[in-house]
Amino acid sequence: MRLFCRSNVMQIPILMYHSISNHLDDHLHPYYRTVTTPERFEQQMRFLSQSGYQALTVSEAVLLLQKTSELPMSLDSQRPKVVITFDDGLRDFYTSAYPILDKFGFKATMFLASGLINKIFPTGRECLREAEIVELATKGIEFGSHTENHPQLKKLSIAEIAHELSASKTTIETIVRYPVTLFSYPYKFPEEDQNFTRNLATQLVALGYSAEVTTIIGTVQPGDNPFFLKRLPVNDCDDMPLFQAKLDGDYDWLHNCQLAYKKLELIFRN
């Protein structure tokens, strides 16, 4: 991959985390796990820091990819960039992840399932409390929508999808007191179904969203559609060689294999 697939095009890895906890989901296949221990997470953040990475929010990364004039003055063009994201809105972000991020001076973007704030996530893990979200927002953590109830959107009607997108946006905006323009798709992103993804993007635009992160594997680069942003899943099984490979783009090849499988699956299902 390094010999034949390198390019001079800017690539930004968007890391996808869920839970930072010592209660691992190690009953699952390593690929499907979503929990990272605080020790492993700190090891990964230390590697980013020692490697000179500058952490951007999702909105900052989108501006950089689009080469707009609205970029923050703090942006250092000489340093490699990374985006650190969290899905679901779990409370262990507040208790375990944020202190580590703060230690290294890193920003992050959290995507909330708004209907589960102050409640328990379906996995049994505690979700963020409203007061904690307010506090984190004042400390520079960026918030986006992860729907209201974390459903599989592809199984819903157009009206039900619109409700999930709009209700979550309204709720989060009321809490953080700034416009919420970012969305994270829950579950596996159905990129093989172009009609669905096109209609979803249309709905997002109509409701005032400007970008969407997905579970499509890969790094992002200039020219990518802001409503189909790729991410790199990270969990406790990511030792440092694998973590570095993902950052370097050496994990991106897996996307083509997955997309081919999804297309074949769609053909046989229909």
C-alpha positions as CSV (number, residue, x, y, z in Angstrom):
1,M,0.0,0.0,0.0
2,R,2.8,2.4,0.9
3,L,4.7,1.7,-2.3
4,F,1.8,1.9,-4.8
5,C,-1.1,3.8,-3.3
6,R,0.5,6.9,-1.8
7,S,-0.6,10.3,-3.1
8,N,0.2,13.9,-2.2
9,V,-3.5,14.6,-1.6
10,M,-4.3,15.7,1.9
11,Q,-6.0,12.9,3.9
12,I,-7.7,13.4,7.2
13,P,-8.5,10.4,9.4
14,I,-11.8,10.8,11.3
15,L,-11.7,8.4,14.2
16,M,-14.9,6.8,15.4
17,Y,-15.2,5.9,19.1
18,H,-18.2,5.0,21.2
19,S,-17.5,4.0,24.8
20,I,-14.4,4.6,26.8
21,S,-14.7,2.1,29.7
22,N,-13.1,-0.9,31.4
23,H,-16.3,-2.8,30.8
24,L,-15.3,-4.3,27.4
25,D,-17.6,-5.9,24.9
26,D,-15.1,-8.7,24.3
27,H,-17.9,-11.2,23.7
28,L,-18.1,-9.7,20.2
29,H,-15.8,-10.3,17.2
30,P,-13.0,-7.7,17.4
31,Y,-14.2,-5.8,14.3
32,Y,-17.6,-5.2,15.8
33,R,-16.5,-4.0,19.3
34,T,-17.1,-0.4,20.2
35,V,-15.5,-0.1,23.7
36,T,-12.0,1.1,24.3
37,T,-10.4,1.1,27.8
38,P,-9.2,4.4,29.2
39,E,-5.6,3.0,29.2
40,R,-5.8,2.2,25.5
41,F,-7.5,5.4,24.7
42,E,-4.8,7.4,26.5
43,Q,-2.1,5.4,24.7
44,Q,-3.7,6.3,21.3
45,M,-4.1,10.0,22.3
46,R,-0.4,10.1,23.4
47,F,0.7,8.7,20.1
48,L,-1.3,11.4,18.3
49,S,0.3,14.1,20.5
50,Q,3.8,12.8,20.1
51,S,3.4,12.4,16.3
52,G,2.4,16.1,16.1
53,Y,-1.2,15.7,15.1
54,Q,-3.6,18.6,15.4
55,A,-7.1,17.6,16.4
56,L,-10.0,19.3,14.5
57,T,-13.7,19.2,15.1
58,V,-15.8,17.8,12.3
59,S,-17.0,21.2,11.2
60,E,-13.4,22.5,11.1
61,A,-12.3,19.5,9.0
62,V,-15.2,20.1,6.5
63,L,-14.1,23.8,6.2
64,L,-10.5,22.7,5.6
65,L,-11.6,20.1,3.0
66,Q,-13.7,22.7,1.2
67,K,-10.8,25.2,1.4
68,T,-13.0,28.0,2.6
69,S,-11.8,31.3,4.1
70,E,-13.5,30.6,7.4
71,L,-10.8,28.5,8.9
72,P,-9.8,29.2,12.5
73,M,-6.6,31.1,13.1
74,S,-5.3,28.3,15.3
75,L,-5.0,25.9,12.3
76,D,-1.4,24.9,11.7
77,S,-0.9,24.0,8.1
78,Q,2.4,22.2,8.8
79,R,0.9,19.6,11.2
80,P,-1.0,16.4,10.2
81,K,-4.7,16.6,11.1
82,V,-7.0,14.2,12.8
83,V,-10.7,14.3,13.9
84,I,-11.9,12.5,17.0
85,T,-15.6,11.6,17.1
86,F,-17.8,9.8,19.5
87,D,-21.2,8.3,18.8
88,D,-24.2,7.6,21.1
89,G,-23.6,10.2,23.8
90,L,-22.5,7.9,26.6
91,R,-21.6,9.3,30.0
92,D,-18.2,7.6,30.1
93,F,-17.1,10.3,27.6
94,Y,-17.5,12.8,30.5
95,T,-15.9,10.7,33.1
96,S,-13.2,8.9,31.2
97,A,-12.6,10.3,27.7
98,Y,-12.8,14.1,28.2
99,P,-10.1,14.2,30.9
100,I,-7.7,12.4,28.6
101,L,-8.6,14.6,25.6
102,D,-8.1,17.7,27.8
103,K,-4.7,16.4,29.0
104,F,-3.4,16.4,25.5
105,G,-5.3,19.6,24.4
106,F,-7.5,17.8,21.9
107,K,-10.9,18.8,20.5
108,A,-13.6,16.2,19.8
109,T,-17.1,16.0,18.3
110,M,-19.8,14.1,20.1
111,F,-23.0,12.8,18.3
112,L,-26.0,12.6,20.7
113,A,-29.0,10.4,20.5
114,S,-31.1,13.2,22.0
115,G,-34.0,11.0,23.3
116,L,-31.6,9.1,25.4
117,I,-30.0,12.0,27.2
118,N,-30.2,11.4,31.0
119,K,-31.2,7.8,30.3
120,I,-29.7,4.4,29.6
121,F,-28.5,3.4,26.2
122,P,-29.9,0.1,24.7
123,T,-26.5,-1.5,25.5
124,G,-27.1,-0.8,29.2
125,R,-24.5,2.0,29.4
126,E,-25.4,5.3,31.0
127,C,-25.9,8.3,28.7
128,L,-24.7,11.9,29.3
129,R,-26.7,14.1,31.5
130,E,-27.9,17.5,30.2
131,A,-25.8,19.4,32.7
132,E,-22.7,17.5,31.6
133,I,-23.5,18.4,27.9
134,V,-23.8,22.1,28.8
135,E,-20.4,21.9,30.7
136,L,-18.7,20.1,27.8
137,A,-20.0,22.6,25.3
138,T,-18.5,25.4,27.2
139,K,-15.1,23.6,27.1
140,G,-15.0,23.4,23.4
141,I,-16.6,19.9,22.7
142,E,-18.6,20.1,19.5
143,F,-22.0,18.4,19.4
144,G,-24.0,16.9,16.6
145,S,-27.1,14.7,16.1
146,H,-27.2,10.9,16.1
147,T,-31.0,10.9,15.7
148,E,-33.5,11.0,18.6
149,N,-34.0,7.3,19.4
150,H,-31.0,5.6,17.5
151,P,-33.2,3.6,15.1
152,Q,-32.2,1.9,11.9
153,L,-33.3,4.7,9.6
154,K,-33.6,2.5,6.5
155,K,-36.5,0.7,8.1
156,L,-38.4,4.0,8.7
157,S,-40.8,6.0,6.6
158,I,-39.7,9.4,5.1
159,A,-41.9,11.1,7.8
160,E,-40.4,9.1,10.6
161,I,-36.8,9.8,9.4
162,A,-37.6,13.5,9.2
163,H,-38.8,13.4,12.8
164,E,-35.7,11.7,14.0
165,L,-33.5,14.3,12.3
166,S,-35.5,17.4,13.2
167,A,-36.4,16.5,16.8
168,S,-32.8,15.6,17.7
169,K,-31.5,18.8,16.2
170,T,-34.0,21.0,18.1
171,T,-33.3,19.2,21.4
172,I,-29.6,19.5,21.2
173,E,-29.7,23.1,20.0
174,T,-31.8,24.0,23.0
175,I,-29.2,22.5,25.3
176,V,-25.9,23.7,23.7
177,R,-27.4,27.0,22.5
178,Y,-25.8,27.0,19.0
179,P,-26.9,25.7,15.6
180,V,-26.5,21.9,15.2
181,T,-25.4,21.2,11.6
182,L,-23.7,17.9,11.9
183,F,-25.2,14.4,11.7
184,S,-23.9,10.9,12.4
185,Y,-25.7,8.0,10.8
186,P,-26.5,5.2,13.3
187,Y,-25.7,1.6,12.4
188,K,-24.2,0.4,9.1
189,F,-24.4,3.1,6.5
190,P,-26.3,1.7,3.4
191,E,-24.0,3.3,0.8
192,E,-25.0,0.6,-1.7
193,D,-28.6,2.0,-1.8
194,Q,-28.1,5.2,-3.7
195,N,-31.8,6.2,-3.7
196,F,-31.9,6.0,0.1
197,T,-28.7,7.9,0.7
198,R,-29.6,10.6,-1.9
199,N,-33.0,11.1,-0.3
200,L,-31.4,11.2,3.2
201,A,-28.9,13.8,2.1
202,T,-31.8,15.9,0.7
203,Q,-33.6,15.7,4.0
204,L,-30.5,16.7,5.9
205,V,-30.0,19.8,3.7
206,A,-33.6,20.8,4.0
207,L,-33.4,20.6,7.8
208,G,-30.2,22.8,8.0
209,Y,-27.5,20.1,8.3
210,S,-24.2,20.8,6.5
211,A,-22.4,17.5,6.9
212,E,-22.8,13.8,7.8
213,V,-20.3,11.3,9.1
214,T,-20.9,7.6,8.3
215,T,-19.5,4.2,9.0
216,I,-17.9,4.0,5.5
217,I,-14.3,3.0,6.1
218,G,-11.5,5.3,5.0
219,T,-9.8,8.7,5.4
220,V,-11.3,11.8,3.9
221,Q,-9.8,14.2,1.4
222,P,-10.7,17.4,-0.6
223,G,-13.6,16.8,-3.0
224,D,-15.4,14.2,-0.8
225,N,-19.1,14.7,-0.4
226,P,-19.7,16.3,3.0
227,F,-22.8,14.1,3.5
228,F,-20.8,10.8,3.0
229,L,-17.8,11.4,5.2
230,K,-15.8,8.2,5.9
231,R,-14.5,7.3,9.3
232,L,-12.2,4.8,10.9
233,P,-13.6,2.6,13.7
234,V,-11.4,2.3,16.8
235,N,-11.8,0.0,19.8
236,D,-9.6,-1.7,22.4
237,C,-8.2,-4.2,19.9
238,D,-6.4,-1.4,18.0
239,D,-2.8,-1.8,19.1
240,M,-0.4,0.9,18.0
241,P,0.7,-0.6,14.7
242,L,-2.9,-1.0,13.6
243,F,-3.8,2.4,14.9
244,Q,-1.0,4.0,13.0
245,A,-1.9,2.1,9.9
246,K,-5.5,3.5,10.1
247,L,-4.1,7.0,10.5
248,D,-1.8,6.5,7.5
249,G,-4.6,5.4,5.2
250,D,-3.3,1.8,5.0
251,Y,-6.8,0.5,6.2
252,D,-8.7,2.3,3.4
253,W,-8.5,-0.6,1.0
254,L,-11.1,-2.5,3.1
255,H,-13.8,-0.1,1.9
256,N,-13.8,-1.5,-1.6
257,C,-14.1,-5.0,-0.4
258,Q,-17.0,-4.1,1.9
259,L,-18.8,-2.1,-0.8
260,A,-18.6,-5.0,-3.3
261,Y,-20.0,-7.3,-0.7
262,K,-22.9,-4.9,0.1
263,K,-23.7,-4.5,-3.6
264,L,-23.8,-8.3,-4.1
265,E,-26.0,-8.6,-1.0
266,L,-28.4,-6.0,-2.3
267,I,-28.7,-7.8,-5.7
268,F,-29.4,-11.2,-4.1
269,R,-31.8,-9.6,-1.6
270,N,-33.9,-8.1,-4.4
